[in-house]
Every structure is written in C-alpha cells, then in structure tokens.
C-alpha cells in the first residue's frame, strides 16, 4: 500500500469535508483568489469557455468551480439515437455489467446492488451496461442528462469519502460502492436508467436542479425520496446536477438499451459527446 492510499484510510473524511465546504465559500478576496489561481495555473483551466472568463471575478471558490459555460462551448451530438457523455472528464471504465458486477480497475469490481443500495433495484441492470466518468479539478463540474428521462426516485446512500482519482480507484476495493453518493433513477424511452453522483474526498457536495443542495448533510442511513407523479422530465443534454468539488458520475443502462462504443480507460470526453448508440425505439 502506498502512502497516498494509506492516508485515504486514516483521514477524518467528513470533518475535513465540512471545513472545506465552508472554506470554498469564503468570500474574503485574498483567500478565494489564491485558491482559484492555484487551480487555474496547476490544471491549466480553460476560462475562455466560461460565461465569466475572469477567474478572479467569482464571488468565492465554489462559484468558480461550478462555473457556467458559454452556450457554444458544448454541444450535444446531433444524432438523437446517441447516448451522451454526462460530464467532462475521462472514462474510468465502461462496458458490460457481468452477472451484476461492474468493473472498477484491474483486480477490482463491485456489485450493482452495492452501488445502488438495493438488491431489488439492481436486478434491472444485472446484464446491462455502464459508463464511469471521472471529473478532475480542471473540468466543467455540471452534469447533464445522457438521454431524456423522467425522474422517479433519488436514493442518498451513506458512505466514506475516499478520493476517486485514478490512484485510489486502482487501489481501494469497491471505492464507488463505498463512497457517499446520490442515485438518481429515471425512466426513459428505452426503459429505466440510473445516473449516480459519487462523492469524493474534500466536500463531497452534490446539488440537483430539482432539489437544490442534497449533500451535505451527510447520511447515516439510506434515504429514498420519490418523485412519482411530479412529472420532472429532463431532455437529453439538459443540466441535471453539479458537483461542488470534483468526483465521478456513473451511468447504468438495462440490457439492450444501448450499444456502447469501445471506450478506453482514461479516454478524454466532454459533456454531450457520443458514448454509444441507443437501441431503436
């Protein structure tokens, strides 16, 4: 075990995340300008894509981190039969779900039931497909719909807040199924599908367009919230949520819903780009 991985196990994840949550919302100019400048320089952030291209004009670090892009900065693939990437980032892994298990990294996998917090919910995806997208600090941190769907339920699953950077994904068993996460269940033209917002070390904060800030508070038990009958339908490519600090998005599809392209691990993707082809309606 490397030192970086060892540290992940001993860090007081939630205490640190609470501190960082407030620190990234502090409007004291020297502080927020220092944090923003560090990220822009270290990760070569392309501010020309943002509606507000002046990085230091943002009220606080989190406003910069969740910045809105210009309307022409991202486009959905024009083919309506295409499954879209839900986020900017890199493909962690993508492919078939085999006997209810999702591939994480060499020598590592986890079950759909663990990820969703429900063996019953997992049955629909037992032989389906998945795509896992990792967002780094340089990426656009708003998440968009990979296809059109009506929101049925969200499930807030408690857990740890390990890093989801590549080094941690390769070394920490079942990391996506152990981290705090928000599972969003949708119904679409090709059946049910799920978009999972996986939290990560330092903040682990998730907000949705329909419910606002959902995490924190952090959960101590699985919490389910039904949206049945509320007719919350989001078009493909519509914004659905955002990460306040970076993390990972996982999309699950049932068998036969889509044929994924051969997506290589660490392949760069942008929101709205093609991940595969949806089945004929």
Secondary structure as UniProt FT lines:
FT   HELIX           3..10
FT   HELIX           13..23
FT   TURN            24..25
FT   HELIX           29..43
FT   HELIX           47..49
FT   HELIX           55..57
FT   HELIX           61..65
FT   TURN            71..72
FT   TURN            80..81
FT   STRAND          82..84
FT   STRAND          89..96
FT   TURN            99..100
FT   STRAND          101..105
FT   TURN            106..107
FT   STRAND          108..111
FT   HELIX           112..116
FT   HELIX           119..122
FT   HELIX           123..125
FT   TURN            126..127
FT   STRAND          129..134
FT   TURN            137..138
FT   STRAND          142..144
FT   STRAND          149..157
FT   HELIX           166..171
FT   TURN            173..174
FT   HELIX           175..178
FT   STRAND          181..188
FT   TURN            189..190
FT   STRAND          191..198
FT   STRAND          205..208
FT   TURN            209..211
FT   STRAND          212..215
FT   STRAND          223..226
FT   TURN            228..229
FT   STRAND          233..234
FT   TURN            236..237
FT   STRAND          239..244
FT   STRAND          248..253
FT   TURN            255..256
FT   STRAND          258..260
FT   TURN            265..266
FT   STRAND          268..269
FT   TURN            271..272
FT   STRAND          274..278
//
